[in-house]
Amino acid sequence: MFFKDIDDHKAIKQKLIGSVQQNRVSHALLFSGPEGNGKLSSAIAFAQYLSCENKSENDSCGTCSSCLKYQKFVHPDLHFVFPVVKTKSVNKPVSDNFIKEWREFLSESVYHGFDKWLKKMGTENQQAGIFAQESEEIIKKLNLKPFESEYKVMIIWMPEKMNISASNKLLKMIEEPPPKTIFILVTEDSEKIIKTILSRTQLIKIPKINEEVMFERIKKTYDFENDKIKEITRTSDGNFLKAEEIIKNIKNNAEQDNFSKFTQFMRDAYGLKIIELTKWAEIMAKSGRETQKNFLRYALKLLRENFILNISPENQNKVIFLTDNEKNFSVKFNKFIHKNNIFQLVNEFNEAYNHIERNGYNKLIFLDLALKTARLLKVKPQ
């Protein structure tokens, strides 16, 4: 992985490169930021640069023995820890049980997300985590001397998924690391990491992707008109994974389908049309689980945006996360989404999403959601 492969974040790249050139690399780094911004790839690019035998001023050479192994994620001094799940054959899973899938996952894109990783493992219905037995593997690997490079690098992706036992053992390693050992933690939610670990890491904040950078990448990769690219850029909010999902939905006509479903659902719910809502629940129950989850995510987005419109009417023409069709609908709809019902509505849609993920009874889940939405839309603002 190269720094040049990662869009945006020039200042952060230079800071990381400078720390290597000045021999001021912290033994524990925390790359923190939102989904879809390239932070995991940045961590790997940094580790590759650190181990490169012929570094340039701006990037790894790409041709030395170390770089060639890093590009295949097989360097003996590069170690990964990431969330895993139990399987029929593995009751106490560790990252090495899924290393083949992990290397494929890293190779597929510069941008990585937790949901994409669950799909890659083929275990979307299970709770993934970093368990106690993983810490034993970490200790065993890092107590060995480096094989080829000056440093051993341990990249821990999603440390917020680490259970307390594993966290405590990792803390001891970070407090007293073996010589020439670098920890790089890559997180989307640093608040869920135990504070004693946070306090021992150097924080590297990786922000959202800049709109101009996002626009150029989409334009270079996909065949869309500029106006459509601008719309995708606005609604993706600096998250390239979200942009990819929007593009996929556009190509499959799913975005327009979700919009039509949402608007009709809200009209039927507000009108207390029980027969129509019952039919809606039946239709939703017959669709695929990914289609159901996609709709619920879409609905949550529109609910949040309409709440913002309601509390900030002066910004109706400046909302950046809505398409033109969504804006036209929301100008009238937003008055029904207010502080007296938004939190309950979001909670109900999140609950429905979680139940669908856990293979709940689809028809009952959507009928329950429909009836609760109908009741909440009737709540009056104060």
CORRAKA-V698649 format. One record per pair of residues at least 4 apart in sequence whose C-alpha atoms are under 8 Angstrom apart, sorted by the first residue. I is the first residue (numbers start at 1). J is the second residue. If there is no record, write none. Layout:
i=I j=J
i=I j=J
This chain:
i=1 j=5
i=1 j=41
i=1 j=44
i=1 j=45
i=1 j=48
i=1 j=70
i=1 j=71
i=2 j=6
i=2 j=45
i=2 j=48
i=2 j=49
i=2 j=59
i=2 j=60
i=2 j=62
i=3 j=13
i=3 j=42
i=3 j=45
i=3 j=46
i=3 j=58
i=3 j=59
i=3 j=60
i=4 j=59
i=5 j=110
i=6 j=38
i=6 j=41
i=6 j=42
i=6 j=110
i=7 j=38
i=7 j=209
i=7 j=213
i=7 j=214
i=7 j=217
i=8 j=209
i=8 j=210
i=8 j=213
i=9 j=13
i=9 j=206
i=9 j=207
i=9 j=209
i=10 j=14
i=11 j=15
i=12 j=16
i=12 j=204
i=12 j=206
i=13 j=17
i=13 j=42
i=14 j=18
i=14 j=58
i=15 j=19
i=16 j=20
i=16 j=46
i=17 j=21
i=17 j=46
i=17 j=49
i=17 j=57
i=17 j=58
i=17 j=59
i=18 j=22
i=19 j=23
i=19 j=24
i=19 j=25
i=20 j=24
i=20 j=25
i=20 j=50
i=26 j=182
i=26 j=201
i=26 j=202
i=27 j=174
i=27 j=177
i=27 j=181
i=27 j=182
i=27 j=183
i=27 j=201
i=28 j=174
i=28 j=182
i=28 j=183
i=28 j=184
i=28 j=185
i=28 j=200
i=28 j=201
i=28 j=202
i=29 j=182
i=29 j=183
i=29 j=184
i=29 j=185
i=29 j=201
i=29 j=202
i=29 j=203
i=29 j=204
i=30 j=184
i=30 j=185
i=30 j=186
i=30 j=187
i=30 j=198
i=30 j=201
i=30 j=202
i=30 j=203
i=30 j=204
i=31 j=39
i=31 j=40
i=31 j=43
i=31 j=184
i=31 j=185
i=31 j=186
i=31 j=187
i=31 j=203
i=31 j=204
i=31 j=205
i=31 j=206
i=32 j=39
i=32 j=186
i=32 j=187
i=32 j=188
i=32 j=189
i=32 j=190
i=32 j=203
i=32 j=204
i=32 j=205
i=32 j=206
i=33 j=37
i=33 j=39
i=33 j=187
i=33 j=188
i=33 j=189
i=33 j=205
i=33 j=206
i=33 j=207
i=33 j=208
i=34 j=188
i=34 j=189
i=34 j=206
i=34 j=207
i=34 j=208
i=34 j=239
i=35 j=112
i=35 j=113
i=35 j=188
i=35 j=239
i=35 j=241
i=36 j=111
i=36 j=112
i=36 j=113
i=36 j=208
i=36 j=238
i=36 j=239
i=36 j=240
i=36 j=241
i=36 j=242
i=37 j=111
i=37 j=206
i=37 j=207
i=37 j=208
i=37 j=209
i=37 j=238
i=37 j=239
i=37 j=240
i=38 j=42
i=38 j=110
i=38 j=111
i=38 j=112
i=39 j=43
i=39 j=111
i=39 j=186
i=39 j=206
i=40 j=44
i=40 j=111
i=40 j=112
i=40 j=157
i=40 j=186
i=41 j=45
i=41 j=110
i=41 j=111
i=42 j=46
i=43 j=47
i=43 j=155
i=43 j=184
i=43 j=186
i=44 j=48
i=44 j=155
i=45 j=49
i=46 j=50
i=47 j=51
i=47 j=78
i=47 j=153
i=48 j=52
i=48 j=60
i=48 j=66
i=48 j=67
i=48 j=70
i=49 j=55
i=49 j=59
i=49 j=60
i=50 j=151
i=51 j=66
i=51 j=67
i=51 j=149
i=51 j=150
i=51 j=151
i=52 j=60
i=52 j=61
i=52 j=64
i=52 j=66
i=52 j=67
i=53 j=61
i=53 j=64
i=53 j=65
i=53 j=66
i=54 j=60
i=54 j=61
i=54 j=64
i=55 j=59
i=55 j=60
i=55 j=61
i=56 j=60
i=56 j=61
i=60 j=67
i=61 j=67
i=62 j=67
i=62 j=68
i=63 j=67
i=63 j=68
i=64 j=68
i=65 j=69
i=66 j=70
i=66 j=75
i=66 j=149
i=67 j=71
i=68 j=72
i=69 j=73
i=69 j=74
i=69 j=75
i=70 j=74
i=70 j=75
i=70 j=78
i=72 j=103
i=72 j=107
i=73 j=78
i=73 j=103
i=74 j=78
i=76 j=147
i=76 j=148
i=77 j=146
i=77 j=147
i=77 j=148
i=77 j=149
i=77 j=151
i=77 j=152
i=77 j=153
i=78 j=152
i=78 j=153
i=78 j=154
i=78 j=155
i=79 j=152
i=79 j=153
i=79 j=154
i=79 j=155
i=80 j=95
i=80 j=154
i=80 j=155
i=80 j=156
i=80 j=157
i=81 j=95
i=81 j=130
i=81 j=134
i=81 j=154
i=81 j=155
i=81 j=156
i=81 j=157
i=82 j=95
i=82 j=129
i=82 j=130
i=82 j=156
i=82 j=157
i=82 j=158
i=82 j=159
i=83 j=95
i=83 j=128
i=83 j=129
i=83 j=130
i=83 j=157
i=83 j=158
i=83 j=161
i=83 j=162
i=84 j=93
i=84 j=94
i=84 j=95
i=84 j=98
i=84 j=128
i=84 j=129
i=84 j=130
i=85 j=93
i=85 j=123
i=85 j=126
i=85 j=127
i=85 j=128
i=85 j=129
i=86 j=90
i=86 j=91
i=86 j=92
i=86 j=93
i=87 j=91
i=87 j=93
i=92 j=133
i=93 j=97
i=93 j=131
i=93 j=133
i=93 j=134
i=94 j=98
i=94 j=130
i=94 j=131
i=94 j=133
i=94 j=134
i=94 j=137
i=95 j=99
i=95 j=134
i=98 j=102
i=98 j=121
i=99 j=103
i=100 j=104
i=101 j=105
i=101 j=120
i=101 j=121
i=102 j=106
i=103 j=107
i=104 j=108
i=105 j=109
i=105 j=117
i=105 j=120
i=106 j=110
i=106 j=112
i=111 j=240
i=111 j=241
i=112 j=116
i=112 j=117
i=112 j=241
i=113 j=117
i=113 j=241
i=114 j=118
i=115 j=119
i=115 j=124
i=116 j=120
i=117 j=121
i=118 j=122
i=118 j=123
i=118 j=124
i=118 j=128
i=119 j=123
i=119 j=124
i=124 j=357
i=125 j=357
i=125 j=358
i=125 j=359
i=126 j=358
i=128 j=161
i=129 j=161
i=129 j=162
i=129 j=163
i=130 j=134
i=130 j=159
i=130 j=161
i=130 j=162
i=130 j=163
i=130 j=166
i=131 j=135
i=131 j=162
i=131 j=163
i=131 j=165
i=131 j=166
i=132 j=136
i=132 j=163
i=132 j=164
i=132 j=165
i=132 j=166
i=133 j=137
i=133 j=166
i=134 j=138
i=134 j=166
i=135 j=139
i=135 j=166
i=135 j=167
i=135 j=169
i=135 j=170
i=136 j=140
i=137 j=141
i=138 j=142
i=138 j=170
i=139 j=143
i=139 j=173
i=140 j=144
i=142 j=152
i=142 j=178
i=142 j=181
i=143 j=178
i=145 j=152
i=146 j=150
i=146 j=151
i=146 j=152
i=146 j=180
i=150 j=180
i=151 j=180
i=151 j=181
i=151 j=182
i=152 j=180
i=152 j=181
i=152 j=182
i=153 j=181
i=153 j=182
i=153 j=183
i=153 j=184
i=154 j=181
i=154 j=182
i=154 j=183
i=154 j=184
i=155 j=183
i=155 j=184
i=155 j=185
i=155 j=186
i=156 j=183
i=156 j=184
i=156 j=185
i=156 j=186
i=157 j=185
i=157 j=186
i=157 j=187
i=158 j=162
i=158 j=185
i=158 j=186
i=158 j=187
i=158 j=188
i=159 j=185
i=159 j=186
i=159 j=187
i=159 j=193
i=160 j=187
i=160 j=188
i=160 j=189
i=160 j=190
i=160 j=191
i=160 j=192
i=160 j=193
i=162 j=166
i=162 j=167
i=163 j=167
i=164 j=168
i=165 j=169
i=166 j=170
i=167 j=171
i=167 j=194
i=167 j=197
i=168 j=172
i=169 j=173
i=170 j=174
i=171 j=175
i=171 j=196
i=171 j=197
i=172 j=176
i=172 j=177
i=173 j=177
i=173 j=178
i=174 j=183
i=174 j=197
i=174 j=200
i=175 j=200
i=177 j=181
i=189 j=193
i=190 j=198
i=193 j=197
i=193 j=198
i=194 j=198
i=195 j=199
i=196 j=200
i=197 j=201
i=208 j=237
i=208 j=238
i=208 j=239
i=209 j=213
i=209 j=214
i=209 j=238
i=209 j=239
i=209 j=240
i=210 j=214
i=210 j=238
i=211 j=215
i=211 j=233
i=211 j=234
i=211 j=237
i=211 j=238
i=212 j=216
i=213 j=217
i=214 j=218
i=214 j=233
i=214 j=238
i=214 j=240
i=215 j=219
i=215 j=229
i=215 j=230
i=215 j=233
i=216 j=220
i=217 j=221
i=218 j=222
i=218 j=229
i=219 j=223
i=219 j=224
i=219 j=226
i=219 j=229
i=224 j=228
i=224 j=229
i=225 j=229
i=226 j=230
i=227 j=231
i=228 j=232
i=229 j=233
i=230 j=234
i=231 j=235
i=231 j=322
i=231 j=323
i=232 j=236
i=232 j=243
i=232 j=246
i=232 j=247
i=233 j=237
i=233 j=238
i=233 j=243
i=234 j=320
i=234 j=321
i=234 j=322
i=235 j=243
i=235 j=320
i=235 j=321
i=235 j=322
i=235 j=323
i=236 j=240
i=236 j=242
i=236 j=243
i=236 j=246
i=236 j=321
i=237 j=321
i=239 j=243
i=240 j=244
i=241 j=245
i=242 j=246
i=243 j=247
i=244 j=248
i=245 j=249
i=246 j=250
i=246 j=255
i=247 j=251
i=248 j=252
i=249 j=253
i=249 j=254
i=249 j=255
i=250 j=254
i=250 j=255
i=250 j=256
i=253 j=257
i=254 j=258
i=255 j=259
i=256 j=260
i=257 j=261
i=258 j=262
i=258 j=295
i=258 j=298
i=259 j=263
i=259 j=326
i=260 j=264
i=261 j=265
i=262 j=266
i=262 j=299
i=263 j=267
i=263 j=329
i=264 j=268
i=265 j=269
i=265 j=277
i=265 j=280
i=266 j=270
i=266 j=374
i=267 j=271
i=268 j=272
i=268 j=273
i=268 j=274
i=268 j=276
i=268 j=277
i=269 j=273
i=269 j=274
i=269 j=277
i=269 j=370
i=269 j=371
i=269 j=373
i=269 j=374
i=269 j=377
i=270 j=374
i=270 j=377
i=270 j=378
i=271 j=374
i=272 j=374
i=273 j=277
i=274 j=278
i=274 j=371
i=275 j=279
i=276 j=280
i=277 j=281
i=277 j=367
i=277 j=370
i=277 j=371
i=278 j=282
i=278 j=367
i=279 j=283
i=280 j=284
i=281 j=285
i=281 j=363
i=281 j=364
i=281 j=366
i=281 j=367
i=281 j=370
i=282 j=286
i=282 j=363
i=283 j=287
i=284 j=292
i=284 j=362
i=284 j=363
i=284 j=366
i=285 j=292
i=285 j=362
i=285 j=363
i=285 j=366
i=287 j=291
i=287 j=292
i=288 j=292
i=289 j=293
i=289 j=356
i=289 j=357
i=290 j=294
i=291 j=295
i=292 j=296
i=292 j=356
i=293 j=297
i=293 j=353
i=293 j=356
i=293 j=357
i=294 j=298
i=295 j=299
i=296 j=300
i=296 j=349
i=296 j=350
i=296 j=352
i=296 j=353
i=297 j=301
i=297 j=353
i=298 j=302
i=299 j=303
i=299 j=349
i=300 j=304
i=300 j=346
i=300 j=349
i=300 j=350
i=301 j=305
i=302 j=306
i=302 j=322
i=302 j=326
i=303 j=307
i=303 j=337
i=303 j=342
i=303 j=345
i=303 j=346
i=304 j=308
i=304 j=342
i=304 j=346
i=305 j=309
i=305 j=319
i=305 j=321
i=305 j=322
i=306 j=310
i=306 j=330
i=306 j=333
i=306 j=334
i=306 j=335
i=306 j=337
i=307 j=311
i=307 j=334
i=307 j=337
i=307 j=338
i=307 j=339
i=307 j=342
i=308 j=312
i=309 j=313
i=309 j=315
i=309 j=316
i=309 j=319
i=309 j=330
i=309 j=331
i=309 j=334
i=310 j=334
i=310 j=335
i=310 j=337
i=310 j=338
i=311 j=338
i=312 j=316
i=315 j=319
i=316 j=331
i=322 j=326
i=322 j=327
i=323 j=327
i=324 j=328
i=325 j=329
i=326 j=330
i=327 j=331
i=328 j=332
i=329 j=333
i=330 j=334
i=333 j=337
i=334 j=338
i=336 j=377
i=336 j=378
i=337 j=341
i=337 j=342
i=337 j=377
i=338 j=342
i=338 j=381
i=339 j=343
i=339 j=381
i=340 j=379
i=340 j=380
i=340 j=381
i=340 j=382
i=341 j=345
i=341 j=376
i=341 j=377
i=341 j=379
i=342 j=346
i=343 j=347
i=344 j=348
i=344 j=376
i=345 j=349
i=345 j=373
i=345 j=376
i=346 j=350
i=347 j=351
i=348 j=352
i=348 j=369
i=348 j=372
i=348 j=373
i=349 j=353
i=349 j=369
i=350 j=354
i=351 j=355
i=352 j=356
i=352 j=365
i=352 j=366
i=352 j=369
i=353 j=357
i=354 j=358
i=355 j=359
i=355 j=360
i=355 j=365
i=356 j=360
i=356 j=361
i=356 j=362
i=356 j=365
i=360 j=365
i=361 j=365
i=362 j=366
i=363 j=367
i=364 j=368
i=365 j=369
i=366 j=370
i=367 j=371
i=368 j=372
i=369 j=373
i=370 j=374
i=371 j=375
i=372 j=376
i=373 j=377
i=374 j=378
i=375 j=379
